[in-house]
Amino acid sequence: MITHIVLFKFKPETTTAEIQQLAEGLGGLPQSIEEIREFRFGADVLRSERSYDLGLVSSFEDLDALQRYQIHPEHQKVVAHVKAITSSVTAVDFEG
């Protein structure tokens, strides 16, 4: 099993509507991409200086499944939106 964690920091000018659009895009991925085994995301509640604004945790059967997810057209649509509204994205992928 591969666990995929992504943290998003929004640009200061990012609107609530743009964040909602991201949430809708992310929320639709599990129905569109069969490689996804688990998929959770949510807004940061602590809001400390070091916090990111949104976090995502997903899991995949193996590295091949994660790579198919990465290039899937529906995922790429979300990635394009992410690039437009974030100042920083950090990810880690690990077995387990």
C-alpha positions in Angstrom: 0.0 0.0 0.0 1.2 3.5 -0.9 0.1 6.5 1.2 0.0 9.8 -0.6 -0.1 13.0 1.5 -0.4 16.5 0.0 -0.4 19.9 1.8 -1.7 23.0 0.1 -1.0 26.7 1.0 -3.3 29.1 -0.8 -2.3 32.4 -2.3 -3.5 35.3 -0.2 -5.9 36.4 -3.0 -7.5 32.9 -3.3 -11.3 33.3 -3.0 -13.7 31.1 -1.0 -15.3 30.2 -4.4 -12.0 29.0 -5.7 -11.4 26.9 -2.6 -15.0 25.4 -3.0 -14.2 24.6 -6.6 -11.1 22.7 -5.4 -13.1 20.8 -2.8 -15.6 19.8 -5.4 -12.9 18.7 -7.8 -11.1 16.7 -5.1 -14.4 15.2 -3.9 -15.1 13.8 -7.4 -11.8 12.0 -7.8 -12.6 8.8 -6.0 -15.7 8.2 -8.3 -13.6 8.9 -11.4 -10.3 7.1 -10.6 -10.5 3.5 -9.7 -7.0 3.3 -8.4 -7.9 5.3 -5.3 -8.4 3.1 -2.3 -8.8 5.8 0.4 -9.2 9.5 -0.1 -9.7 12.2 2.6 -9.1 15.9 2.6 -9.9 18.9 4.8 -9.1 22.4 5.8 -6.6 23.1 8.6 -8.3 23.8 11.9 -5.3 25.0 14.0 -4.2 27.9 11.7 -0.8 28.2 13.3 2.0 30.0 11.6 3.5 26.8 10.2 0.1 25.3 9.1 -0.9 24.7 5.5 -4.4 25.5 4.5 -5.6 22.1 3.2 -4.4 18.6 3.6 -5.1 15.4 1.6 -4.4 11.8 2.5 -5.0 9.1 0.0 -3.9 5.5 -0.5 -3.2 3.3 -3.5 -2.5 -0.4 -3.9 1.0 0.1 -5.2 3.3 2.6 -6.9 2.0 1.8 -10.3 -1.6 2.7 -9.2 -0.3 6.0 -7.8 1.4 6.8 -11.0 -1.7 6.0 -13.0 -3.6 8.4 -10.7 -1.1 11.1 -11.2 -1.6 11.2 -15.0 -5.3 10.5 -15.0 -7.2 13.3 -16.9 -9.5 14.1 -14.0 -6.6 14.4 -11.6 -4.8 16.7 -14.1 -7.9 19.0 -14.2 -7.6 19.4 -10.4 -3.8 19.9 -10.6 -4.3 22.8 -13.1 -6.7 24.5 -10.6 -4.3 23.8 -7.7 -1.5 25.5 -9.6 -3.6 28.6 -10.1 -4.6 29.1 -6.5 -1.7 27.9 -4.4 1.6 29.4 -3.4 3.0 26.1 -2.1 2.2 22.4 -2.4 4.2 19.8 -0.5 3.8 16.0 -0.9 5.2 12.8 0.5 4.5 9.2 -0.6 5.5 6.2 1.4 4.8 2.5 1.8 2.5 1.4 4.5 
